[in-house]
Amino acid sequence: MELKVKTVNRIDGFQEALYLPAIFNGLRLTVRHFFKNLFGSREVVTIQYPEEQRHVSPRWRGRHRLTRRENGFIKCVACYMCETICPAHCIHIEAGDHPDLSIEKYPVVFDIDELRCVFCGLCVEACPKEAIRMDTGVIAMAYSSRNRFDYTRDLLKDTYRPNKETKYTDIPLPKTEEEALPNSRGIPST
């Protein structure tokens, strides 16, 4: 089998060694964008973040969240399918016996290390109970500490509304919303 070789002609010389054409092309592009933004053209390149945010597709995979049943308890039955299929091995689950005998298990520990996650969505596809979703819309996760990227079971809940009529009183749950979820977007506390 014969390989095809493509020859690239390079222009060597004093002008190319100074990178002047590349510098002028970059300046030309910068000035063009400057005047587009200055005079309010319809094709403005710069957005005014955080007041103005880019449109995010509904198919975008954002931060994970755990869904709930009607009684307020999470749907996860600790089947380990999301942990098994995860290519980055960022999900850690420990199961416990559920007091309701119709439900076999529940996750005592459900942790996701968002620094290791590659946001592939395989955990969502593998879940038989549709307990884990990636539709929170949270796409900007910037923190100053690495340990703030470790999301626990209670931080992954989209909201924390403990049901007073729940029969699962012996399951350890956070006492307040601030303890479980500092705000409804799932930002971990310091």
N, C-alpha and C positions, 0 to 999 in steps of 0.2 A: 504494500500500500504506500502510495507516494503522498508526502505531505506538501501542502501548498504553503508557500512562504510569501507573505506580503511585505514588500519593501516600503518603508516610510522615508520620504525625503525630508531631511531636517535642514532648516536654514540656520547655519551657524555664522556668526559674525559679531561685530562690535555692538550693533543695535540690539540684537537678540540677547547678548550677554548682559546688557544693562536692564533688561526687562521693561524697557520703555513702552513698547506696544501694549503689554499686559497692564501696566499702570494706567495708561491713558484709557484703555477700554474699561477698566474698573471705575475710574473717575467719571467717565461718560455715563455709565450706568447709574452711579450714585447721584449725579446731578439730575438725570432724567427722573429718577424716583423722587428726588427732593421737590422738583417743580410740580410733579403730579400731586404730591401730598399738600403742597403749599396752596395751590389754586383749586383744590377740592374737586379733582377729577373723579369720575365714577369708578375708576380702577385704582383706588387707593390701596397701596401695598401695606402700609402700617396700620395696625389696629391699636386702639387705646385700651390696653389691658390694665387693670381688671374690670374697668367700667364696660368695655365692649369685649365680648368673647367670641371666638371662632365658632362656627356652626359645627356641631358634632353629629355624625351620622347615628341613627338609632341602632345600627349594627355594631357600633363601637364597643369594644370590651373595656369597661372601666374597672374600678375596684370591686372586689367580691362583696356579696352580701348573702346572708342566710335568710330564707323565707320562713314564714310561720304558718301554723295551723289556725283554725278559727278560734281556738281557746287561748292563743297567744304563745304556745310552746313551739319551738323550732321543728321543722319538718324532718330534719336529718335523723336517720336511724342508725348511724355509725356503721354503714356497710363497707367502708374502706375502699369503695370503687374510685372515688376521686383521688384518694391518696395513692392508690395503685397505678392509675393511669397518668399521673402527673409526671411529665418528663424532667422537670427541674427538682422533683422531690421536695417541694416547699410546703406541702400540706402534712400536718401531723394530727392524728386523731387517736383519742383513747376513749373506749366505750365503757358504759356503765349500764346496769340493769334499770329499766324503767319501772316505776311503780304501777303503771297501767299495764296489765297483762296482755292487752291487745297489741301493744307496741313492745317489741322485743328489747331494743337497746336505744340509747340516746348518747350523744357525745358529751362526755364529761370534759374533755379537752378537745378543742377544735382550733388549731392555730395555723395561720398562713403567713409565711415569711415573704412579704411583698418584694423584698430585694432580690430574692431568688426566682420569683415568678416571672415567666416569659409571656404571660397573658395570652396563652394559646387557646383557651376556652375548652380544653378537653375535659376538665373537671365538670363543667356545666353539661356537656354532652353525655358524660358517663353516669350522672346522678339519676337513679331510677325514680326518685321521689320529687324531682325538681326542687331540691332544697337549697342548692347553691346557684346563684345568678351572678352575672357580671354587667348588670344594667343600672348601676348606681349613678352614672354620669360623672363620677369623680375621676378626672383624668390627670389633674395636676397634684401630684403627691410629692411635696418637697418639705423635708424636715431637716433639722440640724443634728439629729441624733439617729444612729442606726437602730436602736431598740424601739423607736417609734414606728417602725415598719412591721413589727410583729403584731399581727391582728389576732386577737383571741375570739372565742365563741361569742362573747357578749359585745365586743366591738364590731363584729361582723353583722350583727342584727341591724336592720335598717332603721327601726325605731324601738324604743323600749317602753312598752306599755304593759306592765304586769296586770294580769287579770285577777281580780280579787276573788272571783268564784272558782278559780282553778283548783283542781284536786291534787295538784303536784306540789304540795307544800313542803315535802321533805327533800325535794331536789334543790341543790344550792343555786340560788339565783341572786343577782345583785339587788341591793335594797333600794337604790335610787337610780334615776336616769343618769345623773352625773357620774355615778360609780360605773354604770354599764357603758354609757355612751355619752361623752361630753357634749356632743350635739348630734343632730339627726343625720349629719353627713358621714359619721363614722370616723371622725378624727380622734386618734388616741390621745389620752391625757398624758401630761408629763410626769 
